């Protein structure tokens, strides 16, 4: 009888592992880093694995672009012409995914871009497509001079999605929302929305260029020039 127990325990362990296996596969969909510099897209898993695509933006507009298939939390992506292998590990952390990669994965990246980090399951309505759609709806209401409707569309997006919006995109949302608030007659709300940009808007362009890599500086200056105009209007 003593020999039965190890067999029984082994069977129970195998059963537990088989039951746990599906939960180890993350749901298909989009995962975003904080400040939106990385976008991981997972397709539905099948017997052959789970296809993924990954796009990141690093300093001075350097990027990474990579596609592959995840099998049991691991992916190997061919690097043609390189002696270094690209291997990636995808580890679930609650609803999110922690990604780590070997140095060989830099084959797919610009000099100042990287892949590794925590990719978050975005809040409802905060995936890239949903935010794009809400911005489109905002513009429709704004162009129709329905400023209350425009504010009611965009304000929740900025509040709910702030964590995973890319930094320049979030600032442009602030400018758009502030202008709609102004048109609605709420100058105080306009100023409050633009407050996070006020200090940098007061700086000279040369100081901004000295503080950021060239690509980020030019992008941010576009935001700040709009903010300067809007702050004057909101007085």
C-alpha positions as CSV (number, residue, x, y, z in Angstrom):
1,X,0.0,0.0,0.0
2,X,2.9,2.4,0.7
3,X,3.8,2.5,-3.0
4,X,0.3,3.7,-3.9
5,X,0.7,7.0,-2.2
6,X,3.6,8.4,-4.3
7,X,1.7,7.4,-7.4
8,X,-1.4,9.0,-6.2
9,X,0.5,12.2,-5.2
10,X,2.2,12.3,-8.6
11,X,-1.2,11.9,-10.3
12,X,-2.7,14.7,-8.3
13,X,0.3,17.0,-9.0
14,X,0.0,16.3,-12.7
15,X,-3.7,17.0,-12.6
16,X,-3.1,20.3,-10.7
17,X,-0.5,21.4,-13.3
18,X,-2.8,20.6,-16.2
19,X,-5.5,22.7,-14.5
20,X,-3.2,25.6,-13.9
21,X,-1.6,25.6,-17.4
22,X,-4.4,27.6,-19.2
23,X,-4.2,30.4,-16.6
24,X,-0.4,30.7,-17.4
25,X,-1.3,31.8,-20.9
26,X,-2.1,35.6,-20.9
27,X,-5.3,36.7,-22.6
28,X,-5.0,37.9,-26.1
29,X,-5.1,41.7,-26.5
30,X,-2.9,44.8,-26.1
31,X,-0.5,45.4,-23.2
32,X,1.1,48.8,-22.6
33,X,4.0,50.1,-20.6
34,X,3.7,53.1,-18.3
35,X,3.8,56.2,-20.4
36,X,3.1,54.1,-23.4
37,X,6.6,53.7,-24.8
38,X,6.0,50.0,-25.4
39,X,3.0,48.1,-27.0
40,X,2.8,44.3,-26.8
41,X,0.0,42.7,-28.8
42,X,-0.9,39.1,-28.1
43,X,-3.0,37.0,-30.5
44,X,-5.1,34.0,-29.3
45,X,-3.0,31.0,-28.3
46,X,-3.2,27.7,-30.2
47,X,-1.5,24.4,-30.0
48,X,1.5,25.8,-31.8
49,X,1.9,28.8,-29.4
50,X,0.8,32.4,-29.0
51,X,1.8,34.8,-31.7
52,X,3.0,38.3,-30.5
53,X,4.2,41.6,-31.9
54,X,6.1,44.2,-29.9
55,X,6.8,47.8,-30.7
56,X,8.7,50.2,-28.5
57,X,10.0,53.8,-28.8
58,X,13.2,54.9,-27.0
59,X,15.2,58.0,-26.7
60,X,15.5,60.3,-29.8
61,X,12.8,58.3,-31.6
62,X,14.8,55.0,-31.8
63,X,12.5,52.0,-32.0
64,X,12.3,48.3,-31.6
65,X,10.0,46.1,-33.8
66,X,9.8,42.3,-33.2
67,X,7.4,39.5,-33.9
68,X,7.4,35.9,-32.8
69,X,5.6,33.0,-31.1
70,X,5.4,32.4,-27.3
71,X,5.6,28.8,-26.2
72,X,5.3,28.1,-22.5
73,X,6.2,31.7,-21.6
74,X,9.3,31.7,-23.8
75,X,10.1,32.9,-27.3
76,X,13.1,32.5,-29.6
77,X,13.2,34.9,-32.5
78,X,15.7,34.2,-35.4
79,X,18.4,36.9,-35.9
80,X,19.6,36.3,-39.4
81,X,23.3,37.2,-39.9
82,X,23.9,37.5,-36.2
83,X,25.7,35.1,-33.9
84,X,23.7,36.2,-30.9
85,X,20.3,34.6,-30.2
86,X,17.2,36.5,-29.2
87,X,15.4,34.8,-26.4
88,X,12.5,36.4,-24.5
89,X,10.6,35.4,-21.3
90,X,7.0,36.5,-20.7
91,X,6.0,36.2,-17.1
92,X,2.5,36.9,-15.9
93,X,2.2,39.2,-12.9
94,X,-1.5,39.4,-12.2
95,X,-3.1,41.0,-15.2
96,X,0.2,42.2,-16.5
97,X,3.3,40.7,-18.2
98,X,6.9,41.2,-17.2
99,X,9.2,40.9,-20.3
100,X,12.9,40.1,-20.2
101,X,15.2,39.5,-23.1
102,X,18.7,38.5,-24.0
103,X,21.2,41.0,-25.5
104,X,20.7,39.3,-28.9
105,X,17.3,40.9,-29.1
106,X,18.9,44.2,-29.6
107,X,19.2,43.0,-33.2
108,X,15.6,44.4,-33.6
109,X,16.2,47.7,-31.9
110,X,17.7,51.1,-32.5
111,X,20.7,52.1,-30.4
112,X,18.6,53.9,-27.8
113,X,15.5,51.7,-27.6
114,X,14.8,48.6,-25.5
115,X,12.3,45.9,-25.0
116,X,12.4,44.9,-21.3
117,X,9.8,46.1,-18.8
118,X,6.4,45.5,-17.3
119,X,3.5,45.6,-19.9
120,X,0.2,46.5,-18.3
121,X,-3.3,45.4,-19.2
122,X,-4.8,48.8,-19.9
123,X,-7.9,50.1,-18.1
124,X,-11.1,49.6,-20.0
125,X,-11.2,52.0,-23.0
126,X,-7.5,52.8,-22.7
127,X,-6.1,50.5,-25.4
128,X,-4.6,52.3,-28.5
129,X,-7.6,51.8,-30.7
130,X,-10.1,53.0,-28.1
131,X,-8.2,56.1,-27.3
132,X,-7.9,56.9,-31.0
133,X,-11.6,56.4,-31.4
134,X,-12.4,58.7,-28.5
135,X,-10.1,61.4,-29.9
136,X,-12.0,61.1,-33.2
137,X,-15.3,61.5,-31.4
138,X,-14.0,64.4,-29.4
139,X,-13.0,66.2,-32.6
140,X,-16.5,65.6,-34.2
141,X,-18.2,67.1,-31.2
142,X,-15.7,70.0,-31.0
143,X,-16.1,70.8,-34.7
144,X,-19.9,70.8,-34.2
145,X,-19.4,73.3,-31.3
146,X,-20.8,70.8,-28.9
147,X,-18.1,71.7,-26.3
148,X,-19.9,70.0,-23.4
149,X,-20.0,66.8,-25.3
150,X,-16.4,67.1,-26.3
151,X,-15.3,67.7,-22.7
152,X,-17.4,64.7,-21.5
153,X,-15.7,62.5,-24.0
154,X,-12.1,63.5,-23.5
155,X,-11.9,64.3,-19.7
156,X,-12.5,60.6,-18.7
157,X,-9.9,59.4,-21.2
158,X,-7.2,61.7,-19.7
159,X,-8.2,60.7,-16.1
160,X,-8.6,57.0,-16.7
161,X,-5.8,56.3,-19.2
162,X,-3.1,58.6,-17.9
163,X,-0.9,55.7,-16.7
164,X,-0.5,54.1,-20.1
165,X,-0.7,57.1,-22.5
166,X,2.5,58.1,-24.2
167,X,3.8,61.2,-22.7
168,X,3.5,63.5,-25.7
169,X,0.0,62.1,-26.5
170,X,-1.1,62.8,-23.0
171,X,0.1,66.4,-23.3
172,X,-1.8,66.9,-26.5
173,X,-4.9,65.5,-24.9
174,X,-4.4,68.2,-22.2
175,X,-4.2,70.9,-24.8
176,X,-7.3,69.7,-26.6
177,X,-9.3,69.3,-23.4
178,X,-8.3,72.7,-22.1
179,X,-9.4,74.4,-25.3
180,X,-12.8,72.7,-25.2
181,X,-13.2,73.7,-21.5
182,X,-12.4,77.3,-22.5
183,X,-14.9,77.3,-25.3
184,X,-17.4,76.0,-22.8
185,X,-16.7,79.1,-20.7
186,X,-14.7,77.4,-17.9
187,X,-11.4,79.2,-17.9
188,X,-10.6,77.9,-14.4
189,X,-10.9,74.3,-15.6
190,X,-8.8,75.2,-18.7
191,X,-6.0,76.5,-16.4
192,X,-6.2,73.5,-14.1
193,X,-5.9,71.1,-17.1
194,X,-2.8,72.9,-18.4
195,X,-1.2,73.3,-15.0
196,X,1.2,70.3,-15.5
197,X,2.6,72.1,-18.6
198,X,2.7,75.6,-17.2
199,X,6.3,75.5,-15.8
200,X,7.9,74.2,-19.0
201,X,5.7,76.5,-21.1
202,X,7.3,79.4,-19.3
203,X,10.8,78.2,-20.2
204,X,12.7,79.3,-23.4
205,X,12.8,77.0,-26.3
206,X,16.6,76.7,-26.0
207,X,16.3,75.5,-22.4
208,X,13.9,72.8,-23.5
209,X,16.2,71.7,-26.3
210,X,19.1,71.5,-23.8
211,X,17.0,69.2,-21.6
212,X,15.8,66.6,-24.1
213,X,17.2,64.6,-27.0
214,X,16.5,66.3,-30.4
215,X,13.5,64.3,-31.4
216,X,11.8,64.5,-28.0
217,X,12.6,68.2,-27.8
218,X,11.0,69.1,-31.1
219,X,7.9,67.0,-30.2
220,X,7.6,68.6,-26.8
221,X,8.1,72.1,-28.1
222,X,5.1,71.6,-30.4
223,X,3.1,70.7,-27.2
224,X,4.5,73.7,-25.3
225,X,3.8,76.2,-28.0
226,X,0.1,75.1,-28.1
227,X,0.1,75.3,-24.3
228,X,1.5,78.8,-24.2
229,X,-1.3,80.0,-26.5
230,X,-3.9,78.2,-24.6
231,X,-2.7,79.5,-21.2
232,X,-2.9,83.0,-22.5
233,X,-6.5,82.4,-23.7
234,X,-7.4,80.8,-20.3
235,X,-6.4,83.8,-18.2
